[in-house]
Amino acid sequence: MESQGVIEVDLFSPEVNSPDHPEAGRFKKLLEEVAEEHHCHLTSFAIDHGTVLFSFDSDELTAKILAVLQDERENQD
């Protein structure tokens, strides 16, 4: 099943504004490794002034990442 959801996370400073930026490149490589571990693919990756947008072709992996982000948000409150 293909995932249509895009995960959007404010992760870097606004100066990180390109997938070619070293920080963005390291994060993209990490996402690709996670996708490989879950037998799926990173289908999109973009950076907009420090905000990372990415998606996978796995609803299961997307749901796991969203759960982790939700837990992180709840622990900050």
Backbone as XML, in Angstrom:
<?xml version="1.0"?>
<chain id="A" units="angstrom">
  <residue number="1" name="MET">
    <atom name="N" x="0.850" y="-1.185" z="0.000"/>
    <atom name="CA" x="0.000" y="0.000" z="0.000"/>
    <atom name="C" x="0.889" y="1.240" z="0.000"/>
  </residue>
  <residue number="2" name="GLU">
    <atom name="N" x="0.623" y="2.199" z="-0.855"/>
    <atom name="CA" x="1.426" y="3.411" z="-0.909"/>
    <atom name="C" x="0.880" y="4.463" z="0.031"/>
  </residue>
  <residue number="3" name="SER">
    <atom name="N" x="1.812" y="5.158" z="0.682"/>
    <atom name="CA" x="1.430" y="6.222" z="1.586"/>
    <atom name="C" x="1.356" y="7.539" z="0.824"/>
  </residue>
  <residue number="4" name="GLN">
    <atom name="N" x="0.333" y="8.291" z="1.080"/>
    <atom name="CA" x="0.194" y="9.599" z="0.457"/>
    <atom name="C" x="0.541" y="10.717" z="1.437"/>
  </residue>
  <residue number="5" name="GLY">
    <atom name="N" x="0.787" y="10.371" z="2.698"/>
    <atom name="CA" x="1.061" y="11.378" z="3.723"/>
    <atom name="C" x="2.480" y="11.881" z="3.675"/>
  </residue>
  <residue number="6" name="VAL">
    <atom name="N" x="2.619" y="13.153" z="3.919"/>
    <atom name="CA" x="3.929" y="13.781" z="4.007"/>
    <atom name="C" x="4.132" y="14.220" z="5.447"/>
  </residue>
  <residue number="7" name="ILE">
    <atom name="N" x="5.271" y="13.880" z="6.004"/>
    <atom name="CA" x="5.619" y="14.288" z="7.355"/>
    <atom name="C" x="6.381" y="15.605" z="7.242"/>
  </residue>
  <residue number="8" name="GLU">
    <atom name="N" x="5.987" y="16.574" z="8.057"/>
    <atom name="CA" x="6.612" y="17.901" z="8.048"/>
    <atom name="C" x="7.097" y="18.207" z="9.458"/>
  </residue>
  <residue number="9" name="VAL">
    <atom name="N" x="8.412" y="18.463" z="9.586"/>
    <atom name="CA" x="9.016" y="18.681" z="10.891"/>
    <atom name="C" x="9.952" y="19.888" z="10.826"/>
  </residue>
  <residue number="10" name="ASP">
    <atom name="N" x="9.785" y="20.822" z="11.764"/>
    <atom name="CA" x="10.747" y="21.916" z="11.908"/>
    <atom name="C" x="11.957" y="21.338" z="12.622"/>
  </residue>
  <residue number="11" name="LEU">
    <atom name="N" x="13.037" y="21.124" z="11.887"/>
    <atom name="CA" x="14.158" y="20.372" z="12.424"/>
    <atom name="C" x="15.459" y="21.163" z="12.450"/>
  </residue>
  <residue number="12" name="PHE">
    <atom name="N" x="15.667" y="22.006" z="11.475"/>
    <atom name="CA" x="16.929" y="22.729" z="11.341"/>
    <atom name="C" x="16.711" y="24.230" z="11.445"/>
  </residue>
  <residue number="13" name="SER">
    <atom name="N" x="17.808" y="24.953" z="11.507"/>
    <atom name="CA" x="17.724" y="26.410" z="11.469"/>
    <atom name="C" x="17.262" y="26.831" z="10.071"/>
  </residue>
  <residue number="14" name="PRO">
    <atom name="N" x="16.704" y="28.038" z="9.950"/>
    <atom name="CA" x="16.211" y="28.495" z="8.638"/>
    <atom name="C" x="17.284" y="28.554" z="7.549"/>
  </residue>
  <residue number="15" name="GLU">
    <atom name="N" x="18.551" y="28.598" z="7.938"/>
    <atom name="CA" x="19.631" y="28.638" z="6.954"/>
    <atom name="C" x="19.738" y="27.327" z="6.173"/>
  </residue>
  <residue number="16" name="VAL">
    <atom name="N" x="19.209" y="26.243" z="6.736"/>
    <atom name="CA" x="19.214" y="24.958" z="6.034"/>
    <atom name="C" x="18.017" y="24.989" z="5.096"/>
  </residue>
  <residue number="17" name="ASN">
    <atom name="N" x="18.290" y="25.274" z="3.820"/>
    <atom name="CA" x="17.211" y="25.526" z="2.863"/>
    <atom name="C" x="17.398" y="24.775" z="1.555"/>
  </residue>
  <residue number="18" name="SER">
    <atom name="N" x="18.141" y="23.660" z="1.623"/>
    <atom name="CA" x="18.372" y="22.880" z="0.418"/>
    <atom name="C" x="18.693" y="21.441" z="0.798"/>
  </residue>
  <residue number="19" name="PRO">
    <atom name="N" x="18.220" y="20.486" z="0.014"/>
    <atom name="CA" x="18.603" y="19.099" z="0.276"/>
    <atom name="C" x="20.106" y="18.865" z="0.142"/>
  </residue>
  <residue number="20" name="ASP">
    <atom name="N" x="20.803" y="19.802" z="-0.504"/>
    <atom name="CA" x="22.248" y="19.681" z="-0.678"/>
    <atom name="C" x="23.031" y="20.147" z="0.542"/>
  </residue>
  <residue number="21" name="HIS">
    <atom name="N" x="22.374" y="20.804" z="1.488"/>
    <atom name="CA" x="23.049" y="21.256" z="2.707"/>
    <atom name="C" x="23.555" y="20.022" z="3.459"/>
  </residue>
  <residue number="22" name="PRO">
    <atom name="N" x="24.759" y="20.080" z="4.038"/>
    <atom name="CA" x="25.315" y="18.901" z="4.725"/>
    <atom name="C" x="24.401" y="18.324" z="5.815"/>
  </residue>
  <residue number="23" name="GLU">
    <atom name="N" x="23.777" y="19.169" z="6.622"/>
    <atom name="CA" x="22.879" y="18.666" z="7.665"/>
    <atom name="C" x="21.686" y="17.941" z="7.053"/>
  </residue>
  <residue number="24" name="ALA">
    <atom name="N" x="21.120" y="18.521" z="6.012"/>
    <atom name="CA" x="19.979" y="17.905" z="5.331"/>
    <atom name="C" x="20.400" y="16.589" z="4.687"/>
  </residue>
  <residue number="25" name="GLY">
    <atom name="N" x="21.570" y="16.570" z="4.107"/>
    <atom name="CA" x="22.071" y="15.360" z="3.474"/>
    <atom name="C" x="22.237" y="14.220" z="4.460"/>
  </residue>
  <residue number="26" name="ARG">
    <atom name="N" x="22.753" y="14.527" z="5.656"/>
    <atom name="CA" x="22.913" y="13.497" z="6.681"/>
    <atom name="C" x="21.558" y="12.971" z="7.134"/>
  </residue>
  <residue number="27" name="PHE">
    <atom name="N" x="20.580" y="13.862" z="7.283"/>
    <atom name="CA" x="19.251" y="13.442" z="7.705"/>
    <atom name="C" x="18.588" y="12.590" z="6.621"/>
  </residue>
  <residue number="28" name="LYS">
    <atom name="N" x="18.749" y="12.985" z="5.371"/>
    <atom name="CA" x="18.168" y="12.207" z="4.277"/>
    <atom name="C" x="18.766" y="10.803" z="4.249"/>
  </residue>
  <residue number="29" name="LYS">
    <atom name="N" x="20.073" y="10.696" z="4.457"/>
    <atom name="CA" x="20.716" y="9.388" z="4.481"/>
    <atom name="C" x="20.149" y="8.540" z="5.617"/>
  </residue>
  <residue number="30" name="LEU">
    <atom name="N" x="19.927" y="9.142" z="6.774"/>
    <atom name="CA" x="19.329" y="8.435" z="7.898"/>
    <atom name="C" x="17.937" y="7.918" z="7.539"/>
  </residue>
  <residue number="31" name="LEU">
    <atom name="N" x="17.129" y="8.772" z="6.905"/>
    <atom name="CA" x="15.786" y="8.360" z="6.500"/>
    <atom name="C" x="15.840" y="7.206" z="5.496"/>
  </residue>
  <residue number="32" name="GLU">
    <atom name="N" x="16.789" y="7.250" z="4.584"/>
    <atom name="CA" x="16.943" y="6.170" z="3.606"/>
    <atom name="C" x="17.339" y="4.860" z="4.287"/>
  </residue>
  <residue number="33" name="GLU">
    <atom name="N" x="18.187" y="4.958" z="5.302"/>
    <atom name="CA" x="18.586" y="3.760" z="6.048"/>
    <atom name="C" x="17.397" y="3.177" z="6.812"/>
  </residue>
  <residue number="34" name="VAL">
    <atom name="N" x="16.597" y="4.037" z="7.429"/>
    <atom name="CA" x="15.407" y="3.577" z="8.147"/>
    <atom name="C" x="14.439" y="2.916" z="7.166"/>
  </residue>
  <residue number="35" name="ALA">
    <atom name="N" x="14.255" y="3.525" z="6.014"/>
    <atom name="CA" x="13.367" y="2.950" z="5.006"/>
    <atom name="C" x="13.864" y="1.562" z="4.596"/>
  </residue>
  <residue number="36" name="GLU">
    <atom name="N" x="15.148" y="1.438" z="4.365"/>
    <atom name="CA" x="15.703" y="0.147" z="3.972"/>
    <atom name="C" x="15.464" y="-0.910" z="5.051"/>
  </residue>
  <residue number="37" name="GLU">
    <atom name="N" x="15.645" y="-0.526" z="6.311"/>
    <atom name="CA" x="15.405" y="-1.451" z="7.419"/>
    <atom name="C" x="13.954" y="-1.918" z="7.465"/>
  </residue>
  <residue number="38" name="HIS">
    <atom name="N" x="13.045" y="-1.069" z="6.986"/>
    <atom name="CA" x="11.617" y="-1.396" z="6.988"/>
    <atom name="C" x="11.134" y="-1.879" z="5.615"/>
  </residue>
  <residue number="39" name="HIS">
    <atom name="N" x="12.071" y="-2.192" z="4.734"/>
    <atom name="CA" x="11.772" y="-2.746" z="3.407"/>
    <atom name="C" x="10.830" y="-1.850" z="2.603"/>
  </residue>
  <residue number="40" name="CYS">
    <atom name="N" x="11.137" y="-0.546" z="2.625"/>
    <atom name="CA" x="10.361" y="0.405" z="1.836"/>
    <atom name="C" x="11.317" y="1.474" z="1.305"/>
  </residue>
  <residue number="41" name="HIS">
    <atom name="N" x="10.764" y="2.552" z="0.756"/>
    <atom name="CA" x="11.583" y="3.599" z="0.143"/>
    <atom name="C" x="11.154" y="4.982" z="0.630"/>
  </residue>
  <residue number="42" name="LEU">
    <atom name="N" x="12.125" y="5.863" z="0.694"/>
    <atom name="CA" x="11.860" y="7.283" z="0.894"/>
    <atom name="C" x="11.385" y="7.808" z="-0.453"/>
  </residue>
  <residue number="43" name="THR">
    <atom name="N" x="10.147" y="8.299" z="-0.513"/>
    <atom name="CA" x="9.583" y="8.699" z="-1.807"/>
    <atom name="C" x="9.669" y="10.186" z="-2.074"/>
  </residue>
  <residue number="44" name="SER">
    <atom name="N" x="9.809" y="10.981" z="-1.015"/>
    <atom name="CA" x="9.996" y="12.417" z="-1.234"/>
    <atom name="C" x="10.816" y="12.987" z="-0.085"/>
  </residue>
  <residue number="45" name="PHE">
    <atom name="N" x="11.565" y="14.041" z="-0.396"/>
    <atom name="CA" x="12.402" y="14.713" z="0.602"/>
    <atom name="C" x="12.617" y="16.139" z="0.133"/>
  </residue>
  <residue number="46" name="ALA">
    <atom name="N" x="12.253" y="17.096" z="0.981"/>
    <atom name="CA" x="12.442" y="18.509" z="0.643"/>
    <atom name="C" x="12.754" y="19.281" z="1.918"/>
  </residue>
  <residue number="47" name="ILE">
    <atom name="N" x="13.399" y="20.419" z="1.745"/>
    <atom name="CA" x="13.739" y="21.313" z="2.847"/>
    <atom name="C" x="13.231" y="22.700" z="2.494"/>
  </residue>
  <residue number="48" name="ASP">
    <atom name="N" x="12.570" y="23.334" z="3.444"/>
    <atom name="CA" x="12.101" y="24.710" z="3.255"/>
    <atom name="C" x="12.430" y="25.518" z="4.496"/>
  </residue>
  <residue number="49" name="HIS">
    <atom name="N" x="13.523" y="26.257" z="4.439"/>
    <atom name="CA" x="13.958" y="27.112" z="5.550"/>
    <atom name="C" x="13.956" y="26.369" z="6.878"/>
  </residue>
  <residue number="50" name="GLY">
    <atom name="N" x="14.613" y="25.203" z="6.901"/>
    <atom name="CA" x="14.762" y="24.416" z="8.118"/>
    <atom name="C" x="13.668" y="23.402" z="8.370"/>
  </residue>
  <residue number="51" name="THR">
    <atom name="N" x="12.578" y="23.497" z="7.633"/>
    <atom name="CA" x="11.488" y="22.538" z="7.778"/>
    <atom name="C" x="11.697" y="21.402" z="6.781"/>
  </residue>
  <residue number="52" name="VAL">
    <atom name="N" x="11.684" y="20.181" z="7.300"/>
    <atom name="CA" x="11.886" y="18.998" z="6.473"/>
    <atom name="C" x="10.526" y="18.402" z="6.131"/>
  </residue>
  <residue number="53" name="LEU">
    <atom name="N" x="10.336" y="18.074" z="4.866"/>
    <atom name="CA" x="9.130" y="17.392" z="4.402"/>
    <atom name="C" x="9.578" y="16.096" z="3.748"/>
  </residue>
  <residue number="54" name="PHE">
    <atom name="N" x="9.002" y="14.971" z="4.192"/>
    <atom name="CA" x="9.406" y="13.693" z="3.623"/>
    <atom name="C" x="8.268" y="12.699" z="3.691"/>
  </residue>
  <residue number="55" name="SER">
    <atom name="N" x="8.364" y="11.672" z="2.853"/>
    <atom name="CA" x="7.355" y="10.619" z="2.865"/>
    <atom name="C" x="7.995" y="9.299" z="2.467"/>
  </residue>
  <residue number="56" name="PHE">
    <atom name="N" x="7.306" y="8.233" z="2.845"/>
    <atom name="CA" x="7.721" y="6.871" z="2.531"/>
    <atom name="C" x="6.590" y="6.174" z="1.792"/>
  </residue>
  <residue number="57" name="ASP">
    <atom name="N" x="6.921" y="5.076" z="1.140"/>
    <atom name="CA" x="5.883" y="4.275" z="0.495"/>
    <atom name="C" x="5.383" y="3.177" z="1.431"/>
  </residue>
  <residue number="58" name="SER">
    <atom name="N" x="5.403" y="3.466" z="2.726"/>
    <atom name="CA" x="4.933" y="2.522" z="3.736"/>
    <atom name="C" x="4.067" y="3.259" z="4.761"/>
  </residue>
  <residue number="59" name="ASP">
    <atom name="N" x="2.794" y="2.905" z="4.795"/>
    <atom name="CA" x="1.911" y="3.497" z="5.807"/>
    <atom name="C" x="2.358" y="3.104" z="7.207"/>
  </residue>
  <residue number="60" name="GLU">
    <atom name="N" x="2.865" y="1.882" z="7.354"/>
    <atom name="CA" x="3.298" y="1.402" z="8.662"/>
    <atom name="C" x="4.450" y="2.241" z="9.208"/>
  </residue>
  <residue number="61" name="LEU">
    <atom name="N" x="5.467" y="2.499" z="8.390"/>
    <atom name="CA" x="6.609" y="3.306" z="8.835"/>
    <atom name="C" x="6.167" y="4.738" z="9.096"/>
  </residue>
  <residue number="62" name="THR">
    <atom name="N" x="5.328" y="5.277" z="8.243"/>
    <atom name="CA" x="4.820" y="6.635" z="8.453"/>
    <atom name="C" x="4.107" y="6.724" z="9.798"/>
  </residue>
  <residue number="63" name="ALA">
    <atom name="N" x="3.268" y="5.742" z="10.103"/>
    <atom name="CA" x="2.534" y="5.733" z="11.375"/>
    <atom name="C" x="3.488" y="5.649" z="12.563"/>
  </residue>
  <residue number="64" name="LYS">
    <atom name="N" x="4.545" y="4.834" z="12.444"/>
    <atom name="CA" x="5.526" y="4.722" z="13.530"/>
    <atom name="C" x="6.219" y="6.057" z="13.781"/>
  </residue>
  <residue number="65" name="ILE">
    <atom name="N" x="6.600" y="6.731" z="12.726"/>
    <atom name="CA" x="7.290" y="8.021" z="12.871"/>
    <atom name="C" x="6.350" y="9.051" z="13.469"/>
  </residue>
  <residue number="66" name="LEU">
    <atom name="N" x="5.115" y="9.083" z="13.010"/>
    <atom name="CA" x="4.152" y="10.026" z="13.571"/>
    <atom name="C" x="3.912" y="9.757" z="15.053"/>
  </residue>
  <residue number="67" name="ALA">
    <atom name="N" x="3.886" y="8.496" z="15.461"/>
    <atom name="CA" x="3.704" y="8.154" z="16.874"/>
    <atom name="C" x="4.884" y="8.655" z="17.706"/>
  </residue>
  <residue number="68" name="VAL">
    <atom name="N" x="6.099" y="8.494" z="17.179"/>
    <atom name="CA" x="7.285" y="8.979" z="17.885"/>
    <atom name="C" x="7.229" y="10.497" z="18.022"/>
  </residue>
  <residue number="69" name="LEU">
    <atom name="N" x="6.868" y="11.187" z="16.952"/>
    <atom name="CA" x="6.778" y="12.652" z="17.001"/>
    <atom name="C" x="5.698" y="13.103" z="17.972"/>
  </residue>
  <residue number="70" name="GLN">
    <atom name="N" x="4.573" y="12.393" z="18.005"/>
    <atom name="CA" x="3.497" y="12.729" z="18.938"/>
    <atom name="C" x="3.957" y="12.528" z="20.378"/>
  </residue>
  <residue number="71" name="ASP">
    <atom name="N" x="4.646" y="11.426" z="20.664"/>
    <atom name="CA" x="5.167" y="11.177" z="22.009"/>
    <atom name="C" x="6.137" y="12.272" z="22.422"/>
  </residue>
  <residue number="72" name="GLU">
    <atom name="N" x="6.980" y="12.679" z="21.482"/>
    <atom name="CA" x="7.949" y="13.744" z="21.762"/>
    <atom name="C" x="7.231" y="15.045" z="22.102"/>
  </residue>
  <residue number="73" name="ARG">
    <atom name="N" x="6.204" y="15.373" z="21.354"/>
    <atom name="CA" x="5.442" y="16.589" z="21.591"/>
    <atom name="C" x="4.772" y="16.539" z="22.960"/>
  </residue>
  <residue number="74" name="GLU">
    <atom name="N" x="4.181" y="15.393" z="23.322"/>
    <atom name="CA" x="3.504" y="15.253" z="24.613"/>
    <atom name="C" x="4.481" y="15.350" z="25.767"/>
  </residue>
  <residue number="75" name="ASN">
    <atom name="N" x="5.690" y="14.848" z="25.577"/>
    <atom name="CA" x="6.703" y="14.920" z="26.637"/>
    <atom name="C" x="7.244" y="16.336" z="26.835"/>
  </residue>
  <residue number="76" name="GLN">
    <atom name="N" x="7.113" y="17.182" z="25.817"/>
    <atom name="CA" x="7.558" y="18.569" z="25.922"/>
    <atom name="C" x="6.548" y="19.434" z="26.661"/>
  </residue>
  <residue number="77" name="ASP">
    <atom name="N" x="5.292" y="19.041" z="26.630"/>
    <atom name="CA" x="4.230" y="19.847" z="27.262"/>
    <atom name="C" x="4.199" y="19.707" z="28.759"/>
  </residue>
</chain>
